[in-house]
Amino acid sequence: MKQSNQKPVLLIAVAFLCAVAFSCAKEKTAVLKYDYNTRTETPPAYPDAFFSVISDTHLYDSSLGSGGAAFEKTMNSDRKLLLDSQDLLDYAINGIIASQVNFVLVSGDLTKDGELVNHIISAQKLKKLTGAGIPVFVVPGNHDINNPDAVRYNGDAAEPVASISADDFARIYGNFGYNAAILRDNDSLSYVAEPVEGLWLLALDACRYRENVPGKHEIVSGKISQKTADWTADVLREASDKNKAVIAVMHHGAVEHWDGQRKLHPDYLIQDYASFGNFLASWNVRVIFTGHYHAQDVTRGEYNGKPIYDIETGSLVTATCPVRYVDIKNNEVNIRTETIVDRLYPGTAFAPNAIAFVKKTVMLEAESVLRNFKVSEKDIAIITDAVGDAFNAHYNGDENPSLRKSVEKSKLGLWGRFVLGQQQYVLDGLWADLKPADNHIKLQF
């Protein structure tokens, strides 16, 4: 009898480990040949500049649906405050205009899922910045182009609506980077602009919208082609020859943001990110602004003594709804963060409800995974509570391990303890804040 009880548990354990191994397996892709810089020149100093960064605005127009079973399913499967997206963007834009920045970066995912109507409204709202004399520079995110998930919600159904092509994106956002580009890549939506004299902005498109297939979900991961890698090397060589300092912006991460991200969520880092980061750093790209993961995080890579800081900005529609302000003076980069979730609707419970909503959606996703592996409902409640807290801490940035609640493993069953043990690295990694700080930081070069 004892032996027969152990056998199913053993089989489930083997299946679980196989599934984890399969889900974490890296997608095989051709290794790019990067033209690394072998020069020994001193990196050019950054000119003074003051700019803002927002990311993952995921603008949504409620004309596409704001209720019904299909819409509620979408809301519960993600952490986006879709119905507040336009108010959040308006508030951010007004604050940015008041700050009198020189320019603004938007690091991708401008719309919920690339819907044409959402792109049109997004561009209309960004026009308020350019109308105030503040240039805007955008790059696409994985949600923005040729997206098969572009839908309208009608009761229990989700009906396809028009998405946009890459050419459409460059046209709709022509006044937000593309028309002002001094260099354009023929193989992607990457470009170069000079927002401040002496400062080149390398705007990189690593999204895989060409590979999206109707009826399937959009491809989340990012990679660049050999042609784009070669174009980037030519750009960085020209920047070096002309003594231009370079900052970069891209949707996908270039440096791992927590120890284990590459295992659990490799699609949020550009493929072959270590080589790519080494390539950029070799050409003295010391700062890259990214998004995609919806987290407020700054992390540092170093290659052959050359650093690169990946400054990831959290989503404007995921609590705490951050906006970054970057002030470069005397070759020193000062970054501060303002959060909107606690300012948007004063005198209401919007902020605590929005933070609770993020935790709820993370827990629902974790519940689904754990149920597939036959974890008991009692154990699911304990484990998902810990998972929700860990992701909330990482999304907010500057994680404080002293606030971490310990998981009472004695209350878990044998199988629950086993599953938690396999995923312990996630909780530990999310709560450990890799240096440097995330929200307010000074970088000296």
N, C-alpha and C positions, 0 to 999 in steps of 0.2 A: 504493500500500500504506500509506504513511504517513497519507494522508488518511482512509482507511477505519478506521484505528485511533483516530483522533481523534474521529470522529463519534459513536460510542457514548458516549465519555466526556463529550462536550459535551451529548448528550441526557440523560445521567444527571445532570449538573450542573444543567441547567435543571429537571429533575424535582425534584431535591433542593431547589433554591431555592424552587420553587413550593410544595412540601410544607411547608417551613419557614414561608413567608409565610402559608400557609393555617392552620397550627397556631397561629401567633402572632396571627392576626386576632382582634380583640376581638369578643365576642358583642354584637350590637346589643341594646340595652335602652333602655327609656324613661328619659329623664333626669329625675331627681327634682328637685322644687322644695324646697330647704332654707330653713328660716326662720333665717337667720343672725342672731346677736346683734350689734346695733349700739350697745349700751350701752358706756359707758366706765368702769364700776365696777371697783374693785380686786378681783381674785379673792379669795374667802375663804380664810383660812389652813386648812391641813389640821389636823384634830385628831390627837393622838397615837394611833397604832394599830400593832399588831404582828400580821402575818398571813402565811400561807403560800400559795403558788400551785403547783398541779400541773396538768398538761395531757395530753391524748391518752393516757389510761390504757389504752384498748383492752382492757378486761378480756375474757378468753377462758376458757371452761370446757372442759376437755379431754374432757368427755362428748360434745362435738360432733365429736370426732375428733382424734387426735394422730399419725396415721401414714397411709401409703398415698400413692399417686401424686397424688391431688387435693390432699391437704393439703400435700404437699411442694412442689407447684407454687405454691400460695399463699404458703408460707414463702419461696420463692426469688424471688417477685415483689414482695416488700415488705421493710421493714427493721424489722419488729416482732418482739420477743421474746415471742411469744404464749404459749408454754407456761410462761413465767416471770412472766406478767402479774399473777397473784394474789399471788405471793410479793413482787414488786416493790411492789405497792400496799400490802400488809400492812406491809412494811418502812417505806415512806414514812409511813403512818398512825402507826405506833409512834413514829417520829422526830418527827413533828409534835406528837403528844400530849406527848412529853417536853419539847418546846420551849416549851410553854404559850402558844401564839399566841392571839390574840383570835378569829380566824376563819380560814376556808380558802376559796380560790377554785379552782374546777375549770373550765378553759376549753374544755370540749367533747371529743367523741369518747371517751365513757366506756366504750364497748364496741367489740369488733372490727367488727361490722357491724349493730348494732341488734338482735341476737337477744334475745328476751324473757328467756331463761334467764340471759344475761350481765348484763342490766340488773338482774334480781332479786338476783344475787350482788353486783353493784357497789353497790347501795343497802344491802345488808346490811353490807358492809364499811365504807361511809361512816358507818353508824350508830354505829360504834365512836367516831368523832370527836364526834358530837353527844352520845353517852352520856357522854363525858368533859367535856361542857360547852363544846365548841368548835363554834359554828355553821359550817355548810358552805353555800356558794352555788355552784350549778352552772348552766351553760348547755349546750344541745345542740351537738353537732358534726355535720358532714355524714354521718357514719357511723351516727348514733344512732336515727333515726326513719324508719319506712316504707321500710326499706332492702331492695331486691330482692336484695342480696348476702348476706342472712342465710341461712346454710346449715349443714348437717351434712356432714362428710366421711366417706364410706364407700368405701374402696378407691379405685377410679378415678373415682368419681362424687361430685358435690356435690349434696346434696338440700336443697330449701327447708325452712326452719323458721320458726316464728312470729317476726315482728318486732313493733314497737309503733307506736302512733299518737302524735300530739302530745299528745292528752289523757292517754294512758297515761304519757307522759314526765312530765307535770306531776303526775300522781298518784303514780307510783313515787318521784319525787324531791320530793314535797311537803314533806318535812321538811328539804330541802336548798335552800331559797330561796323556793319558791313559796308555802308556807303563811305565811311571815314577810314576804311582800311588802307594802309599803305602797301600791304602785301596780302595776297589771298592764296590758299591752297586749292589746287584743281581737283583734289581727290577727297575733300571733306569740307565741312563748314568752318575750318580753322582759318584764322586771319591774324594780322598784326596791326596794331594801332599805336599811336604815340599821344596819349592823353595829356602828358606834360612833357615839355621839351627835355630831351635826354632820357626819358623813361619809355621803354617799349613794353607794350602789353601783348603777350603771346596768348591768344585765345584759342584753345585747343578743343576740337570736336572728336571725342572718342566713342561716340554712340554708334550702335549697330542697326539703325533703322532700315538699311537696305536689306537686311536679312529677316525682317519681320514678315510673318505669313498670316494672311487672313484666316480668322477662326482660331488662331493661337494667341497666347499672351505675348506682349512685347518683350523683346530681349533686354534684360536688365544689365548684363555685364558690358564692359567697355574694352575696346582695343583700338589701336591705330594701325593703318596699313603701312607697308614698307615705303610707299610713295610719300605718305604723310610724315613718316620718320625722317626720310631724306630731306623733305621740304623744311622740316623743323630744324635739322642740322644746318641747312643753308641759311635759314633765318638767324640762328644763333651765331653762326660764323660772321654774318654781316653785322649783327649787333656788336660783336666783339671788335670787328674792324673799325666800326664807327664810334666806339667807346660809349655805347648805349647800355644803361642798366636795364635789366629785364625782370619783370614779374609775370607770372602765368596765371591763367584761370582755366579750369576744366571741371566738368561735372564729377567724374569718377576720382576716387582717391589715388594718390601717388605714393603714400606712405601708410603703413598699417597703423590704425588708430587705437587698437587695443590688442593685447597679446592673445591671439586666437581668432581675430577677425578674418584672417585669411583662410581659416579652417571652416568657420561657421557661415560666413558671408563673403566668399571670394568675389562675388559679382559686384561688390561695392568698391573694389579696387581695380584699377586698370590692369589688364592681363600683363604678366611679366613686370609687375610694378617695381620690383627691386632694380631690374636693369633699366627701366624707364627713368626711375628716380636718379640712378647713377648717371645716366645720360644727361638729364637736365642739370644736375649739380656740376658735372664736368664743365659745362658751359656757363657756370656761375649764375644759374637760375637759383636764387636762394629762397624764394618765397613763391608758393603756388596756392591759389585760393580754390577750394573745392566745395562740393556739397554732397548730394545723393543719399547719405546715410541718415539725414535729419538730426544729426548730433552736433553740439557745440564742442569742438575738440581741436586742439593744436598738437601736432606731434612732429618729431624731428628725425630726419634720416641723415646719415653721414656716410660719404663715400670718398675714400682716399683723402680724408681730411677736409672735404668740402661738405658743408651742411646744406640741407634743403628742408624748409619748414612747410608742412602741409597744413594750411589754415582752413579747416572745414567749418562752414557756417551752417547752423541748424536751419531747418525748414521754417519759413515764415508762417506755415499753417500747422505746425506741430509745437505744442507748448514746450518751451516758454516763448516761442515766436521771436527769435532774436534778429537784431540788426547790428552789424559790425561797423565801426568807424576806425579808419586807419590813417594815422598822421605820421608822415615821414619827414623828419627834420634831422639835419646833420648826420645823415647815414644811419639814423636810428629809427626803427619802426615801432611806433606805439599803437597798440590796439585796445580799444575798449568796446564793450558790448552793452546795448540797451535792449531790454525785453519789452514786448508789447502786450503780452497776455494779461499783465496786471494793470494795463493802462487803457485798453481799448474801450471797455464798457464800465466806467467808474460807477461805484455804488452797487455793483451786481456781483453775483457769485461766479462770473464767467471764468476767472483765473483758476480757482480750485477745481471747478467742474472740468475745465479743459485739461488740467494736469491729471485728474482722475480718469478722464476719457482716454488719454494716452496709455495709462496703465491697464485699463480695461481691455483695449484692443490688443495690446501685447499679450495679456493673459488669455484672451480668447484664441489667439493664434497658437499659443503654447498648449492650451487645452486640447485643441484639435490634434496636435502632434502626439501628445501623451495618450489620448484615447486610442489612437491607431496602434499604440504599443501596449494596450490593455492595462494601463496603469489605473489603479482604483480611484474612484471619485474623491475619496478622502485624501489620498496622496496628491492628486492633481491640484486640489485647492491649496495645499501647503507649498508645492513646488512652484506653481504659477504665480503665487503671491511674491515669492522671492525673485522670480524672473522679471515680473513687472516693475518691482522696485529697482532692480539692477539697470534695466533699460532706461527708466526715467532718470536715474542718476547720470547715466552716460549722455543722454540727450541734453540734459541741463548743463553739462560740463563742470569742471573742477570737482570731480567726484570726491566725496568725503567718506572714507571707509568707516569712520566712527559712527556714522548714521545707519550703517548696514545692520539689519536685524538677522540674527543667526537662525538658521533653519533647524528646527527641532527634529533631528533625524530619528530620535527614539520613537517619534509618533508615526514614522513611515513604516510601511510594510517592507518585507524583504525585497520585493521587486521594485518598489518605489525608491528604496535606498540605492539599488543597483543603477537604475536609470539616472538618478541624481548624480551618482558618482561619475557616470560617463559624461555628463554635461557640466560638471563642477567648474571646468575651465572657463565656461561662459560667464558664470556669476563672478568668479575671481577676476577674470580679465576686464569685465565691464566696470567693476568697482575700483580697479587699480588705475589711477590717473597717471598715464605716461607723461613725462616732462616734455615741454614746459607747461605753464598754466594755460587755461582754455579761454576764459572770458576777458580778462584784462592782463595784458602782457607787454613787455618791452623787449624788443630784439635788437641787439647791437651788432653791427657788422664792421 
